[in-house]
Amino acid sequence: MPTRPGGGLKLLGRSLAAVALLLLIGCEPVERGVSAPARTGPAPDGASALVPQDVAFRSSYDPLDVFFFQMEALRTGKQQHVRIIQLGDSHTAADFLTGELRDRLQAKFGNGGIGARAAGVPYEGIRKKDMLVSQAGRWQYHNSLTDHEFSDYGISGFTAVSNSPDASLSLAVTDPRGFDSGYVDFVRRPGGGKLEVYLDDHLVEAFQVAGPAGTLGRAQVVAPNGGAHTMRVVADRKGIEILAWDTERDDPGIVLDSFGVVSATAGIVDNWQGSLARQELGLMRPALVILAYGTNEGAQINFDPAAYQADFAGVLDKLRHWAGPSSLLVAGPTDGSRQGKNCNAGCPWKTLPALDMVRRLQFDEAVRHQVAFWNGAEIQRRSGGINAWAAMVPPLARPDHIHFTPAGYALLGQDLYRWLTDGLAAYPRARRANAAPL
């Protein structure tokens, strides 16, 4: 179904969403080495041709200048936090890949806290790394992928709406060090209302929801010395809309927010309310926004390359407008395959029909928009692709040949981490080389 009636980016059916929810469960990640990724120059002429299986392509690191600059400021003690936001599909919703990236960056550069997530329990089976989430009372969750009658969506892609007085959402941080600050983003409403925020079961503050419809409100609370381990938000009436919540620490370091919607394409961005998304990103001030879509687009049989390229360009334009000076990174889709319909167990697994084209078109638009590009499929193709990963013992890919085991996601997260840190290591030299002479 399209993201909107008549929209150019079409969505994969609900079947993939059901499969994704069933398959995002697995064992503990396995530590494996990942070689540093190669870098190549801009795309050659005819860059929109299908991507050969053995060709890796990446844009330069130059578009990540803002991110690298803030990382240098963090390293030298001039900045407390560097924030990264990843927006994506089920691969992001799992928080295995982003969790690996978060863990590695925080181990090297400092732990600024868990970061932001969609509020509450927007779908069954949601994985909240490093936190436990619960709710009381009645809540209705709106999904920007499928519910187009509702419009108050921010960058999480979900909105939780209280459906009874005193409905509450709670999160418990499993890190024994807890958190020092909590944030709750909500939508203001003319009818008013109140949102109470508790830390470790102590009421900290009550925030008024009254205001112009469709504008963003933020509840910010500070924990006492020693931090807190639980945050609970209570709506005093029906109809209070919560977009996301966030916990952070005072320690210098990395904050990585993970916002994924199962079965989403990049076109889901068109379903978000621009004013809310812009206000959220303005408050969060990310150094880097990662856009990680493409698998669901790659599964389309009647794929229209020209329409997709125009629509993906529009998505990048929106994010550039909303995110201001933030660096943008397109994470090209990982490898994926499927068998033909009415096929027995012996049928071959073939690459998703439009996947290589989607990856190439994303790369083309990344170059044109001066946005960085990381090829999520490169590490797989160096070791046989998704089919080889699914056949490994233990497997790195799920039986659907789309999603990965925790060990597979860990390898992908390590590859992205090493690609980013490789660029960061070269940044001071590149900056000196490009500096104007005195």
N, C-alpha and C positions, 0 to 999 in steps of 0.2 A: 504494500500500500504506500502511496506517496506521503512524504512528510506533511504536505498540505495538498488539498485538491489542486491538481494542475501543476504541482511542484516538479522540478527537474530531477531531483535526487530521489530515487525510489528505495524503499526499504525491503529488506528480506522479511519473509513471513514470520508468524509467531512461533513456528516450529523450532527455529534456531534459538529463540529465547528460551524455550523449554529445555532444549538440549544443553544450552550454556549453563542454566541453573543446576542441572543434574551433574554436569561434569566439572564444575568449579570446586571440587572437593578432592583432597589428595594427601600424600605423605609429606614429610618435612623435606625442604629443599636439600639437594646434594651439592656440595661444593665441587665445582669443576673449573679448570682453568679456561680462560678465553684469551685468544691472542689479540693484540691491539689491532683495531680495524684499519684497513687501508683507506687513504683519501685520494680522490681523483678530482679533476677539474670540472668545469661546466659541461653540460650535455653537448654532444656533438650535433651537427646538423641532422634533421630528421629525428629529433629526440622523442617524438611521440610514437615511434615504432615499438613493437613488442620488445620486452626486455629479455635478452638471451639468459638462459639459466646460469651461465657462468660469468656474467658481467655484473660487477658491483659499481655503483655510482653514488657519489655524495657531493653535495655542494661544499663550498669552503666554510671555514669557521667564522668568517668575517661577520655574518649576521648575528652572531652571539656576543657581540662586543659589549652590550649592556650587561648581560649575564656575567661575562668574564670580569668586567670592571667591578661589579658588586662582589664577586667572589674574592677579588684582590682586596677590596675594602674590608671584607670579613676577615681575611687572613691577617691583615695589618691592624685589626682592632678598631677600625673606623666605622664599622657597621655591625649591628647586633645580629640580625637575621638576614638570610637570603631565601626568598620564597620561590618555589617552583610549583606550577599548577599543571597537571595533566588532565586533558579532556579526551574521552574516548569511548569505545564500545565495551564489549564484555571482557576483552583482555585487560582493560583498565579497571573495570568494575571488580574483577577478582582481587586486585591489589597485591598480586604475587610479584609481577614485574615491577610495579611502582614500589612495592614494599622492599624488594631487593635493592633497587636504586636508592631508596630513602635510607636503608640501613647502611649501605656502603658510604654514601655521601656524609651521613651523620657520624659514622665512625671516624672519618678522616677530617671533617671540617667542623664537627660539633653538632649537638642535638638540640634543635630549637623547639621540639615538640612534635606531636603526631600530625598536626595540621587539620585541615577542614575536610568534611564529608557532607553528603546529603543528610539532612536531619532525620532521626528516627529509624524506622525499618521500612523503607520504601518498597521492598519486594522480599519475598520469602527466600531465604538462603543467602542474604547479603553477608559478605565477609567484611568485618571491621577489624583490620589488623591492629593489635595492641589495645583494643578496647572492647568492652561488653556493652551492648545496647538493649534497652527494654522500653516498654511503654505501658501506660495505664490509661483507662478511660477509652474513648473512641476517637480514632483518627482516620481521616481519609487522605490517601496519597494520590497525587496527580503525576502522571508520567508524560513528559513533553514529547516522547516518541509517539504515543498513541492517543493521548487525550488532548485534542485540539479545541474543544469547547472551553477549556480553562486556559488562561493566558498568563498568569503571574508566575513565570518561570525565570530563574536565574541560571547561573553557570553549572549548578549541580544537576540540572535537568529534571529535578523532582521538587514538589512542594507538598509539605505536610500541613493539613488543615484540621484544626481541632473540631471534633464533631460532638463534643459534650463539655459541659462546664468542668473545670478542674482536670481536664485531660493533661497528661504529663508525658514527657520524654526524658529518659535518663541514659547517661553513659558513664561507665566506670573505666578509668585508665588502668591498665594492668602493670604499667611501669611503676616499680616501687617508689620512684622519685616523684611521681605524680605530675602535676602541671601548676603553673603560676598564674595564668590568665585564661579566661574562657570568653568566647564570642558566640553570639547567636544572631544570625541575620533573619529578619522578618519583613513582611510587607505591611506598610501602614494602611489604615482603613479609616474612612470618615466616621464610622460607627463607634470607634474607640475600642476599648478593651485593655487588658493588662497582661503582661507576661512576667511572671516571677521566676527568678533564677536562684537556685540553691546550690551551695557548694558543701559537700559532705553533710547534707541534710540541714544546713543552716541557711536561712533566707538571707541573701546578700543584698538584693535590690529588686524592686518592682518597676518595670518599664512600661510606659504608656504607649499603646499602639496607635492612638489617634493621629491622623495626618492625611494628606492628600492620597487618594487611591493610587496604587501602583508605584509608590515611592518606597525606597529602602530604609529600614530602620536597623540599627545594630545595638544589641545589648552587650556591653562589655563589663566583665567583672574581674576583680583581682583577688587572688587567694591570699590568705594570711601567710606570714612567714612559715616556711616549711612546706608550702604548697597544699594542694587538694588532690583527691583521687576520684571524686564523683561530681558530676554536674547534672542537675535536674531542672528542666524548664516546665512551668505550669501555666496553662492558658486559662484565664478566668471565665471564658465563655466560648461558644461555638464561633467558628469562622475565622480564627486567628491563623495566619499563614506563616509557616517557618520554612526558609529555604535551605539553610545549612548551619552547621555548628563547628566550632574550632577550639582546640586546646593547644596552648603553647607554653614554653618554658622561658625563663629569663636568661638561661645560658646562651651564649653566642652559638650560632650554628645554622643548620639548614632546616627549613620547614617545607615539606612536600605534600601538597594537597592532591587527592585522587578523586576525580569525578567521572565515573563511567556509567553508561546506560546500556544494558544488554540489547543486542540487535541494532544498535544505532548506526547510522551513517553520518558523514560530516554534515549532511543537510539538517540534522537535528538542531544545529545552531540557529537556523532560521525560525525555529519555534520558540526561541527564548525572547523575552521582552528586552529590547535593546537598552532601555533606560535602567532596568534592574541590573543587567549584566555589566553595563558600563560603571554603575555605582559600586557594585561589588568589587570589580577589578580595581577601581580607583581607591577603595579602602584597603584592599589586600596588597596592592602595589607589588606584583610579582616581578622578579628579575627575568623569569623565563616562563613562557606558556608553551606546553607541548600539545600538539594536535595529533591524536592517534586514532585514525579511522581508516577504513579501506577494505576490510575483510568482507563486510556485508555487501558493499558495492561490487566487489570482485566476484560475488556469487551470482550476480544478475546475468540472465541469459540474453535478454534484449537490451544490452548495455549501449548507451548513446554517448560515444566519446566526446563529441562537441558539446553536448548539453552538460556533461559532467565537468568538463574543463571550465566552462563558464560558471557553473555553480560553485565549484571549488574555489575559483578565483574570488567569487563573491564572499565566500566564507572567510577567506584570508583577509579580504578588505574589511569585513566586519570586525574581526578580531584585532586587526591593526588599529581600527578606530576605537574599540572598547578598551584595549590594553595599553594604549598610548605608547610610552617609550620602551615597554617590555620587549625583550628578545622573543622571537617566535621560532619554534622548531616543529617541522612536520616529521612525524615518525612514520615512515612508509610501512605499509601493511606487511605482516609476517606471511610466510608461505602457508598455503592451505590447499586441500584437494578434496574431491568427492568421487564417489562411484556413480555410474549412470542409474537411472530409474529402473525399477523392476530387474535389478541385477542380483546375481547370486554372489556368494562369498568370494568367488574366484575372479570377479571382475577387477580390472585395473583401477587404481586411483589416479585421477587426472587433475591437474591444476585447475582451480576455480576459473571459469571461462573468461572473466574479465580482469582477473587479479593483476596480471603483468601490465595490462594497459592502465589500470587505476594507479599502480605504483609509478609508472612513467609519467602520467599526467600530473600527479601530485608533485613529482620532482620538477617537471617543467614549470609549474606555477610557483613552486618554492623559489626557483631561480629568478623568475620574472618579478616576484614580489620581494626579492632580496631577503628571503627567509631561509634558515638553515634546514637541512634535510639529513635524516639518519635512515639508512636502509635496514628496516627490521628483519628482512629476509636474508641478509647477506651471511650471517653466521650459520643459518640453517643450510644454505645452499653450498657452503664450504664443506659440509658434512653429510650431503646426500638429500637435503630437503625434508619436508614434513613427513613424507612416507618413510624415510629412513629413521627419523626421530620416533615415529610411532612404533617401529619394529624393534627398536633398541631394547635391551634388557639391563636394567629397568628402563621403561619407555620414557622419552622426553616429551612426547605428544600424546594426546588423548585418542581413543579409538575413532573419534569423529574426524580426525586429521585436520581439525580447525584449531582447537584449543590445546593447551599444554599442561603437563603435570607441573607441580611446584618446582621440580628440578629443571624442567625446560624453561619455565618463566624466569627462574633464577639465572640461567645462562643468558637469556635475553637482557635481563636487568644488568648483569655484569658487563655485557657488551656495550650497552648504552652508557654505563658508568665510565668505562675505560675510554670510550670515544669522547665523552665530555671532558674527562680529566686530561686526556691527551691534548685536546685543544687548549685547555686551561694552562697546561704546562708550557705550551708554545706562545701563549698570549703576551707575556711581558716582552719577549724577544720581538714578536711581530709589532707590538706597540712602539717599541724603541725604533724599529726599522722604518716605521711609517711616520715617525714624529718629524715635524718641520724643523729645519736647522735654525739655530738661534741667530 
